[in-house]
Amino acid sequence: MASPTPANKISAAQVRADFNDLPAVIHYTRAAHELGLWQSERILIERFFPDRTAPLLEAGCGSGRVSIALWKIGYGHLTAFDFATELVDQAHSLAAERGATAIRFFVGDATALGQCHPIDDKAPTPSPDPGAPVCHLLDDKPVGGPRGFGGALFLFNGLMQIPGRENRRAALRELHRVCVPGAPLLFTTHDRESSLMERALWRMEAYHWERGDQDPRLPEFGDRYFEDHAGRTFMHLPVREEILEDLAATGWRHTFDAMRTDIAKESKAVRQFSDECRFWSAVRA
Ligand SMILES: C[S@@+](CC[C@H](N)C(=O)[O-])C[C@H]1O[C@@H](n2cnc3c(N)ncnc32)[C@H](O)[C@@H]1O
């Protein structure tokens, strides 16, 4: 469950409102319709998720760009969720249009999966006991064998759009809770140390934080909040060590990480949609 954010800081509610706003809905829906999987995503998904029959969970699915593309290349047992209802609505209708009706879409917050509810159910299903390890993602239609997902994805930096490190760890713990032992996890982040330019920018930002004249809305050093054609975006940019610590603290064993440019050369359309990022893979311990 997410920790409360101080009133003057960017909160999960603000991030959700930003993703439900029209410019973001248009941006992510267009990508779902036109872009599909990045080359790097496809290479790593095929490497780390070789079993196309395994039940997979996509967190932060947005308008369905990844799930619908996965269904198209033969992944047959997909569940996807996002906390932005407008985006999940778009994902649901694009899946219907493409015949991908087997994908189960939910509205839910990655930090509290027990409160997930089906897309056509506008009100969250109240959990009988908020402390109980209940997840409607699973209870709704139990998956075969040991109950749980055989893998999880949180692509295009969605995990880093959760304000507060403890909340990002809560999301990793929730994914751990609903996955079976040995399940792979794939996600992306930015990297504050990926280039000389980034390092120089973050040295300047550190100077602002030392003086206390950083953007007062930012909960932590490493955060950014900006506005462009895709609307308002909150993003936490970590260093590599931080993610290694977060994985270890939440029951995930790190198996791989690399910058996107070291995995594949992306098309111009993909590079216009998304900046350079670091891919991470881990296995549920
Ligand atoms: C950059 S968008 C990527 C969307 C989609 N995966 C794609 O690649 O087009 C990040 C997504 O993460 C979702 N997200 C952020 N925080 C979330 C949370 N706590 N729970 C569920 N979804 C979240 C946002 O609503 C948004 O749809």
The ligand as a Gaussian input file, in Angstrom:
#p B3LYP/6-31G(d) Opt

LIG

0 1
 C        4.963000       5.979000     -19.620000
 S        3.383000       5.252000     -19.418000
 C        3.577000       3.745000     -20.343000
 C        2.267000       3.157000     -20.797000
 C        2.402000       1.863000     -21.593000
 N        3.038000       0.804000     -20.802000
 C        3.228000       2.121000     -22.844000
 O        4.385000       1.697000     -22.871000
 O        2.706000       2.761000     -23.767000
 C        3.447000       4.664000     -17.739000
 C        2.137000       4.047000     -17.278000
 O        2.273000       3.630000     -15.926000
 C        1.034000       3.877000     -15.284000
 N        1.258000       3.956000     -13.839000
 C        2.044000       4.826000     -13.158000
 N        1.943000       4.598000     -11.839000
 C        1.092000       3.549000     -11.692000
 C        0.584000       2.858000     -10.572000
 N        0.931000       3.189000      -9.321000
 N       -0.265000       1.834000     -10.776000
 C       -0.645000       1.491000     -12.023000
 N       -0.227000       2.133000     -13.132000
 C        0.639000       3.149000     -12.965000
 C        0.550000       5.180000     -15.877000
 O       -0.830000       5.393000     -15.696000
 C        0.962000       4.997000     -17.344000
 O       -0.064000       4.431000     -18.108000

